[in-house]
Amino acid sequence: MAEIDQVVDLSEAEGGNGQLPSREFREGAREGGSSSVGQKATTKRKHEEEEDCSPSKKLRGHGEKVATHYNSLQETGLAARSQSRIFYMRNFNNWLKSVLIGEILDKVRQGHRELSVLDLGCGKGGDLLKWKKGHISRLVCADIAAVSVEQCQGRYEDMKKRGHHNERIFSAEFITADCSKVQTTLSL
């Protein structure tokens, strides 16, 4: 049985028509000589190796860009939010999240009285009231944007102050981190 020295991609050979390469090409390949197809294969291989590295290189600064974007957003009031082009979509999204959170908490709670929740991408704390209405015991809020986490913590503190003395509110922890890269240790 013959031993194979070299694998040739025929789609690239002789103009890419999928036909067998010319005798000249085959002999050059056998002798280890250079050919335009061999150069194309080498170039293609180098390009593929570069592509293998590119996504991770591109993503290295991605988290920083996301955090910078959210940290630079100005806090707007209700009047300004109501003028947004996506105001109704946001309202629908919030309503849907409220329904889902309520249903899921009911199902999870069937065997447990105390629930702990990890809110990844908590943002400015727009779901804090949803968690309060869900009567959870503990909430861990994590987000990549430090300013958003600070605003979330401020909203939580305001919510605690506005509550009645006999009203029990969940405990909370706030973490600023890119959770896709940082290992966090939580005791939920």
BALOBA-1460 file (C-alpha; in Angstrom, 3 decimals):
// residues 188
<rec num="1" residu="m" x="0.000" y="0.000" z="0.000"/>
<rec num="2" residu="a" x="1.319" y="3.444" z="-0.920"/>
<rec num="3" residu="e" x="2.204" y="5.930" z="1.749"/>
<rec num="4" residu="i" x="0.788" y="9.446" z="1.465"/>
<rec num="5" residu="d" x="3.359" y="12.213" z="1.714"/>
<rec num="6" residu="q" x="1.171" y="15.221" z="1.069"/>
<rec num="7" residu="v" x="-2.522" y="16.015" z="1.021"/>
<rec num="8" residu="v" x="-3.610" y="18.432" z="-1.667"/>
<rec num="9" residu="d" x="-6.878" y="20.335" z="-1.638"/>
<rec num="10" residu="l" x="-8.140" y="19.909" z="-5.184"/>
<rec num="11" residu="s" x="-10.551" y="22.785" z="-4.884"/>
<rec num="12" residu="e" x="-7.514" y="25.077" z="-4.929"/>
<rec num="13" residu="a" x="-5.549" y="23.204" z="-7.614"/>
<rec num="14" residu="e" x="-5.356" y="24.511" z="-11.163"/>
<rec num="15" residu="g" x="-7.772" y="27.402" z="-10.764"/>
<rec num="16" residu="g" x="-10.041" y="25.771" z="-8.200"/>
<rec num="17" residu="n" x="-12.136" y="23.764" z="-10.660"/>
<rec num="18" residu="g" x="-11.866" y="20.546" z="-8.651"/>
<rec num="19" residu="q" x="-10.007" y="18.722" z="-11.441"/>
<rec num="20" residu="l" x="-6.806" y="16.803" z="-10.947"/>
<rec num="21" residu="p" x="-3.719" y="18.992" z="-10.944"/>
<rec num="22" residu="s" x="-1.452" y="19.044" z="-13.946"/>
<rec num="23" residu="r" x="1.477" y="16.655" z="-14.223"/>
<rec num="24" residu="e" x="3.842" y="19.581" z="-13.613"/>
<rec num="25" residu="f" x="2.110" y="20.386" z="-10.342"/>
<rec num="26" residu="r" x="2.046" y="16.758" z="-9.203"/>
<rec num="27" residu="e" x="5.749" y="16.272" z="-9.909"/>
<rec num="28" residu="g" x="6.640" y="19.514" z="-8.143"/>
<rec num="29" residu="a" x="4.627" y="18.437" z="-5.111"/>
<rec num="30" residu="r" x="6.276" y="15.004" z="-5.068"/>
<rec num="31" residu="e" x="9.753" y="16.490" z="-5.240"/>
<rec num="32" residu="g" x="8.980" y="19.013" z="-2.549"/>
<rec num="33" residu="g" x="9.179" y="21.851" z="-5.043"/>
<rec num="34" residu="s" x="7.166" y="24.964" z="-4.662"/>
<rec num="35" residu="s" x="4.020" y="25.669" z="-6.575"/>
<rec num="36" residu="s" x="1.391" y="28.351" z="-6.526"/>
<rec num="37" residu="v" x="-1.080" y="25.936" z="-4.957"/>
<rec num="38" residu="g" x="1.402" y="25.035" z="-2.244"/>
<rec num="39" residu="q" x="1.876" y="28.726" z="-1.556"/>
<rec num="40" residu="k" x="-1.904" y="29.211" z="-1.494"/>
<rec num="41" residu="a" x="-2.252" y="26.354" z="0.986"/>
<rec num="42" residu="t" x="0.453" y="27.864" z="3.190"/>
<rec num="43" residu="t" x="-1.186" y="31.280" z="2.993"/>
<rec num="44" residu="k" x="-4.567" y="29.732" z="3.744"/>
<rec num="45" residu="r" x="-3.115" y="27.877" z="6.750"/>
<rec num="46" residu="k" x="-1.527" y="31.088" z="8.092"/>
<rec num="47" residu="h" x="-4.825" y="32.921" z="7.629"/>
<rec num="48" residu="e" x="-6.694" y="30.167" z="9.496"/>
<rec num="49" residu="e" x="-4.159" y="30.324" z="12.342"/>
<rec num="50" residu="e" x="-4.640" y="34.099" z="12.548"/>
<rec num="51" residu="e" x="-8.416" y="33.622" z="12.628"/>
<rec num="52" residu="d" x="-8.013" y="31.142" z="15.486"/>
<rec num="53" residu="c" x="-6.316" y="33.842" z="17.554"/>
<rec num="54" residu="s" x="-8.441" y="36.790" z="16.467"/>
<rec num="55" residu="p" x="-11.696" y="36.151" z="18.364"/>
<rec num="56" residu="s" x="-9.968" y="35.950" z="21.726"/>
<rec num="57" residu="k" x="-7.856" y="38.990" z="20.916"/>
<rec num="58" residu="k" x="-10.965" y="40.872" z="19.857"/>
<rec num="59" residu="l" x="-12.806" y="39.875" z="23.037"/>
<rec num="60" residu="r" x="-10.020" y="40.925" z="25.394"/>
<rec num="61" residu="g" x="-11.047" y="44.560" z="25.264"/>
<rec num="62" residu="h" x="-14.726" y="43.830" z="24.726"/>
<rec num="63" residu="g" x="-15.612" y="43.723" z="28.423"/>
<rec num="64" residu="e" x="-13.870" y="47.029" z="29.001"/>
<rec num="65" residu="k" x="-15.781" y="48.593" z="26.100"/>
<rec num="66" residu="v" x="-19.093" y="47.341" z="27.476"/>
<rec num="67" residu="a" x="-18.312" y="48.622" z="30.966"/>
<rec num="68" residu="t" x="-17.183" y="52.004" z="29.600"/>
<rec num="69" residu="h" x="-20.380" y="52.324" z="27.566"/>
<rec num="70" residu="y" x="-22.680" y="51.631" z="30.523"/>
<rec num="71" residu="n" x="-20.588" y="53.710" z="32.926"/>
<rec num="72" residu="s" x="-20.887" y="56.716" z="30.594"/>
<rec num="73" residu="l" x="-24.696" y="56.593" z="30.342"/>
<rec num="74" residu="q" x="-26.442" y="59.458" z="32.056"/>
<rec num="75" residu="e" x="-29.199" y="58.643" z="34.520"/>
<rec num="76" residu="t" x="-32.500" y="59.919" z="33.164"/>
<rec num="77" residu="g" x="-35.779" y="60.524" z="34.897"/>
<rec num="78" residu="l" x="-39.156" y="58.973" z="34.176"/>
<rec num="79" residu="a" x="-40.197" y="61.881" z="31.942"/>
<rec num="80" residu="a" x="-37.184" y="61.415" z="29.666"/>
<rec num="81" residu="r" x="-37.656" y="57.634" z="29.586"/>
<rec num="82" residu="s" x="-41.274" y="58.043" z="28.504"/>
<rec num="83" residu="q" x="-40.043" y="59.963" z="25.430"/>
<rec num="84" residu="s" x="-37.841" y="57.062" z="24.343"/>
<rec num="85" residu="r" x="-38.590" y="55.353" z="21.027"/>
<rec num="86" residu="i" x="-38.558" y="52.011" z="22.829"/>
<rec num="87" residu="f" x="-40.645" y="53.066" z="25.845"/>
<rec num="88" residu="y" x="-43.471" y="50.597" z="25.160"/>
<rec num="89" residu="m" x="-41.069" y="47.776" z="24.389"/>
<rec num="90" residu="r" x="-39.292" y="48.408" z="27.709"/>
<rec num="91" residu="n" x="-42.600" y="48.376" z="29.554"/>
<rec num="92" residu="f" x="-43.522" y="45.081" z="27.924"/>
<rec num="93" residu="n" x="-40.087" y="43.646" z="28.753"/>
<rec num="94" residu="n" x="-40.446" y="44.674" z="32.405"/>
<rec num="95" residu="w" x="-43.955" y="43.232" z="32.640"/>
<rec num="96" residu="l" x="-42.776" y="39.967" z="31.088"/>
<rec num="97" residu="k" x="-39.830" y="39.740" z="33.506"/>
<rec num="98" residu="s" x="-42.188" y="40.362" z="36.437"/>
<rec num="99" residu="v" x="-44.463" y="37.526" z="35.349"/>
<rec num="100" residu="l" x="-41.565" y="35.133" z="34.731"/>
<rec num="101" residu="i" x="-39.827" y="35.973" z="38.005"/>
<rec num="102" residu="g" x="-43.076" y="35.462" z="39.920"/>
<rec num="103" residu="e" x="-43.832" y="32.120" z="38.266"/>
<rec num="104" residu="i" x="-40.302" y="30.769" z="38.629"/>
<rec num="105" residu="l" x="-40.028" y="31.821" z="42.274"/>
<rec num="106" residu="d" x="-43.337" y="30.075" z="43.028"/>
<rec num="107" residu="k" x="-42.105" y="26.850" z="41.423"/>
<rec num="108" residu="v" x="-38.698" y="26.962" z="43.113"/>
<rec num="109" residu="r" x="-40.173" y="27.891" z="46.477"/>
<rec num="110" residu="q" x="-42.414" y="24.794" z="46.659"/>
<rec num="111" residu="g" x="-39.881" y="22.991" z="48.807"/>
<rec num="112" residu="h" x="-37.882" y="25.897" z="50.221"/>
<rec num="113" residu="r" x="-38.858" y="28.853" z="52.344"/>
<rec num="114" residu="e" x="-35.740" y="30.933" z="51.848"/>
<rec num="115" residu="l" x="-34.458" y="31.707" z="48.374"/>
<rec num="116" residu="s" x="-31.194" y="33.256" z="47.260"/>
<rec num="117" residu="v" x="-30.913" y="34.806" z="43.807"/>
<rec num="118" residu="l" x="-27.891" y="35.652" z="41.665"/>
<rec num="119" residu="d" x="-28.761" y="38.498" z="39.285"/>
<rec num="120" residu="l" x="-26.074" y="38.527" z="36.583"/>
<rec num="121" residu="g" x="-26.101" y="41.754" z="34.609"/>
<rec num="122" residu="c" x="-28.166" y="43.510" z="37.277"/>
<rec num="123" residu="g" x="-27.570" y="46.914" z="35.720"/>
<rec num="124" residu="k" x="-28.924" y="49.816" z="37.746"/>
<rec num="125" residu="g" x="-31.224" y="47.594" z="39.787"/>
<rec num="126" residu="g" x="-34.372" y="47.764" z="37.707"/>
<rec num="127" residu="d" x="-35.501" y="44.386" z="39.043"/>
<rec num="128" residu="l" x="-35.088" y="45.132" z="42.762"/>
<rec num="129" residu="l" x="-38.825" y="45.654" z="43.297"/>
<rec num="130" residu="k" x="-39.541" y="42.415" z="41.440"/>
<rec num="131" residu="w" x="-37.250" y="40.561" z="43.839"/>
<rec num="132" residu="k" x="-38.865" y="42.320" z="46.811"/>
<rec num="133" residu="k" x="-42.337" y="41.270" z="45.664"/>
<rec num="134" residu="g" x="-40.979" y="37.742" z="45.218"/>
<rec num="135" residu="h" x="-40.107" y="37.616" z="48.941"/>
<rec num="136" residu="i" x="-36.590" y="36.291" z="48.420"/>
<rec num="137" residu="s" x="-34.120" y="36.057" z="51.314"/>
<rec num="138" residu="r" x="-30.912" y="37.126" z="49.630"/>
<rec num="139" residu="l" x="-29.869" y="38.787" z="46.378"/>
<rec num="140" residu="v" x="-26.416" y="38.932" z="44.840"/>
<rec num="141" residu="c" x="-26.208" y="41.578" z="42.109"/>
<rec num="142" residu="a" x="-23.314" y="41.386" z="39.663"/>
<rec num="143" residu="d" x="-22.532" y="43.601" z="36.687"/>
<rec num="144" residu="i" x="-19.542" y="44.599" z="34.601"/>
<rec num="145" residu="a" x="-20.245" y="48.347" z="34.945"/>
<rec num="146" residu="a" x="-19.171" y="49.841" z="38.278"/>
<rec num="147" residu="v" x="-21.425" y="52.905" z="37.944"/>
<rec num="148" residu="s" x="-24.449" y="50.669" z="37.352"/>
<rec num="149" residu="v" x="-23.625" y="48.556" z="40.408"/>
<rec num="150" residu="e" x="-23.289" y="51.724" z="42.525"/>
<rec num="151" residu="q" x="-26.689" y="52.918" z="41.283"/>
<rec num="152" residu="c" x="-28.165" y="49.493" z="42.008"/>
<rec num="153" residu="q" x="-26.786" y="49.586" z="45.539"/>
<rec num="154" residu="g" x="-28.160" y="53.113" z="46.003"/>
<rec num="155" residu="r" x="-31.615" y="51.994" z="44.851"/>
<rec num="156" residu="y" x="-31.461" y="49.072" z="47.265"/>
<rec num="157" residu="e" x="-30.551" y="51.374" z="50.175"/>
<rec num="158" residu="d" x="-33.406" y="53.759" z="49.222"/>
<rec num="159" residu="m" x="-35.824" y="50.836" z="49.049"/>
<rec num="160" residu="k" x="-34.753" y="49.725" z="52.538"/>
<rec num="161" residu="k" x="-35.208" y="53.246" z="53.945"/>
<rec num="162" residu="r" x="-38.651" y="53.673" z="52.386"/>
<rec num="163" residu="g" x="-39.856" y="50.325" z="53.734"/>
<rec num="164" residu="h" x="-41.929" y="50.017" z="56.889"/>
<rec num="165" residu="h" x="-40.234" y="48.973" z="60.124"/>
<rec num="166" residu="n" x="-42.057" y="45.634" z="60.229"/>
<rec num="167" residu="e" x="-41.446" y="44.970" z="56.527"/>
<rec num="168" residu="r" x="-38.745" y="42.383" z="55.923"/>
<rec num="169" residu="i" x="-36.492" y="43.014" z="52.931"/>
<rec num="170" residu="f" x="-33.895" y="40.689" z="51.456"/>
<rec num="171" residu="s" x="-30.198" y="41.091" z="52.188"/>
<rec num="172" residu="a" x="-28.038" y="42.058" z="49.233"/>
<rec num="173" residu="e" x="-24.468" y="41.853" z="48.023"/>
<rec num="174" residu="f" x="-23.083" y="43.859" z="45.095"/>
<rec num="175" residu="i" x="-20.234" y="42.753" z="42.850"/>
<rec num="176" residu="t" x="-18.548" y="44.655" z="40.032"/>
<rec num="177" residu="a" x="-16.895" y="42.100" z="37.758"/>
<rec num="178" residu="d" x="-16.836" y="40.576" z="34.311"/>
<rec num="179" residu="c" x="-18.307" y="37.283" z="35.484"/>
<rec num="180" residu="s" x="-17.227" y="35.555" z="32.288"/>
<rec num="181" residu="k" x="-13.597" y="36.083" z="33.310"/>
<rec num="182" residu="v" x="-13.487" y="36.428" z="37.096"/>
<rec num="183" residu="q" x="-14.167" y="33.572" z="39.462"/>
<rec num="184" residu="t" x="-16.385" y="34.756" z="42.282"/>
<rec num="185" residu="t" x="-16.946" y="32.804" z="45.459"/>
<rec num="186" residu="l" x="-20.481" y="33.097" z="46.724"/>
<rec num="187" residu="s" x="-22.167" y="31.508" z="49.688"/>
<rec num="188" residu="l" x="-25.755" y="31.444" z="48.519"/>
